[in-house]
Amino acid sequence: MKQFTSNPFYKFILFPIGQIIVFALGASLVLSLFTVLLAYIFRGFMTEFDLVERVLLILPQVVINGLTIGFVYSTIALGYTMVYGVLEFINFSHSEIFMVGGIVGVELMAYFDHTGALQTMNQYVIIALAILLGMVISGSLAVTVERVAYKPLRGAPRLVPLISAIGMSFFLQDAVRLILSLTTGEFNVILPNFGTFDEFLILAVPGIATPLRFQIKSILLVGVTVIMLVGLNYLVNGTKVGKAIRAVAQDRPSASLMGINVNMIISITFLIGGALGGAAGVLFALKATKLDPFVGFFPGLKAFTAAVLGGIGNLTGALLGGLILGLLESFSASYLSTFTNGAFGAEYKDIFAFAVLILVLILRPSGLLGQTVGQKA
Amino acid sequence: MKTFFSELYKKANSGFWPIFITLGLLIAGTISVYQSPRSLSAFLTLMLCPLLVYFMKINMKVKTFIGLILVIVILPVLGIRNIFYLEVIFQMAVFAALALGLNIVIGMAGLLDLGYVAFYAVGAYTWAIFGSKQLSLLHSIPGAAPAGAEFALSPNYFWLFLFLGVGLAALAGILLGLPVLRLRGDYLAIVTLGFGEVIRVLALNLDKPINLTNGPQGITPIQRPPLPPEFILSPIRNLLTPIVGHVPSEAEFYNVFFYFLALIIIMIAITVATRLEDSRIGRAWTAIREDETAAIAMGIPLVKMKLAAFAAGASFAGAMGALYAANRTFVSPETFSFLQSIGVLTMVILGGLGSIPGVIFGASAVVILNIQVLQNFSLYLSELRQSDAVIPIINFAWKDLSNQLDPAKYQKLVFGIILVVMMIFRPSGLIPAERRKRELVEDKE
């Protein structure tokens, strides 16, 4: 048995994938059961239609949508949580790193569209190139931001780097807007239409009336994020760099005494977090199809909520938190208007994430998987 | 070079020189603004006066006198002469009051509030809903107002609602603070940020099931409190007519009236802040800001004190909100965006955390930058675009400059740069508070 668990294939591939599947299924199951239960309770109040039937009708689709966006949130949340683990501060500009990744990816595809390569090249190659470019640009941007705006402030009182990060976030939003509007004349970028990503895979499951519809890009999105999550798990838990990152997160002075180049490790952390954010941005662009420089704000806020929900500083927690938050958003967007008979609709889904954040902070400030965080001065 | 300037400063700041220089600048500024109401440099000259008054070594009584003359007589008169300055000084007063409120939360108690504008919105919507026809439109669709709708309350109720706005904003602050103030600072930042967005989303969407906020279109018209009675107004009008060159209209009187109201709120904010600073509560706040654990050990009721700071800051925003709604006679959700919160934060940071003169300076500087300097720069650029001028060395024709390059639209960029640069080079602000200076400059940890 011991031989089996120390087998790298098990440890770095099978186990994390299993974990992801368990989290995804578990979270969807709990939320679905809760919603159905609510539907049974409130069934009597609705006279025009059968609430339970209506809830069950779209439930599978809602779960799928929620998981798709949940994986994006998880990937962004990892960036927040890694930086928090190492530097203990909220990297406000991470939502802009995410936005830059998305815009760079879309611009690359628009460039391919312009040169005509979009129709001739394999669509998966294009997506892979866009994600790679997004990762490279976002990663290096994150490192630059760290060098410029955070590094001079190390050791300053807590509020100082936080305010600097907010300033950086604002700066990046308008800088991207300025660059886009100077070069293209407008600051929205629109994903060119190509490939078969918008088509649906239809899966008829016996026993369910409506067949399940998977959009191809949803499957692609989930697949890519799972690969990245597994890769990150290997990087953090299986390599020397990962060991150094964990050491710096645990105790920075001691780590530097042990011969770890702390500044280097912090830069690497920002690089990894930024690259993940950039990839998430490209994937998000696939789903949203239209981006502007201010698009990062809400996903950023939600991903941070996800990181807190899972226990900030905890990588597994960020994954779980992201999935839960994505599902919650999808459930609230789809069912709020059904349950309140149209009085409140999908426009309140953003508030839901915030309500979750407050509840978590009241009930379990350390998050679902986190250890108790003491008041560090 | 440096010694030369410091010598010059020393010389200028001793004996009778300070009074001469200050009065000279004051008179020169007043005359130049009076003569050329459109010139930006004239206005900036005048705006330098308060700074000089603050920095120069002058007898405290004389200082106060000059300051009062400036804000009570000169600014309103110049404002009536050129309606645009009235707008500028009114905005300066509004934002100075907001920044003073936020300064209590961030500067004194060290709690980072990123959704400060939410409390402003609470105050504004309180008077907007009750002071407009909205109450009789609760069941109609936004935009389709029936003709017979009437104002629910008489405009005199504004005074009551000014206090109600204060109370409600403070209540909102306490309700928001209760769950999160037990936690460390950065959680508070993100929760207040979220709260600011929640208030905006609510204002945007509460046009159904009952039409409370009229949705994205906003509420208008909102009533204004009545002006002082005619027997007070008419002598002032007679006095001002020859000075400003025209008979001041009711709208101009209203703007001056609101400016004075804002000034009163600023005075209250300054009094409260200075009185609090060295009181028991103020010292408790400083202790919490510096080290929470030690503060608890000293027997400071942590949550209570933080809540007090939060409520005090929020109440000023509530008052200004009600005032703003009445002044504009219009509120819409877009006024209360995240950008506004960060704008107020920028003012506090630029001037100096915890420093009352600093914060007022910061508010004035950012407002002038926003609605004067950037606008003028935009105008200048568009003029250049019209002309045939060419940048000599790189041979770039101004005509080719993109239309998108419009500095007035890039507030976020400016705020962002100010925040980052201030944090890196001068975290204690341009006019630091004495105590803060020692804390932030000395090495920590």
Interface residues (C-beta under 8 A of the other chain):
Chain A: F89 I90 V148 A149 P152 L153 G155 A156 P157 R158 L159 V160 P161 L162 I163 S164 I166 G167 M168 S169 F170 F171 L172 Q173 D174 A175 R177 L178 S181 L182 G185 F297 L301 F304 T305 V308 A343 F344 E347 Y348 D350 I351 A353 F354 L357 I358 L361 I362 P365 V373 Q375 K376 A377
Chain B: I106 G110 L112 L114 P179 V180 R182 L183 R184 G185 D186 Y187 A189 I190 V191 L193 G194 F195 E197 V198 V201 L202 L204 N205 K208 P209 D291 E292 T293 F338 I342 L345 I349 S402 Q404 L405 Y410 Q411 K412 L413 F415 G416 I417 I418 L419 V420 M423 I424 P427 E439 L440 D443 K444 E445
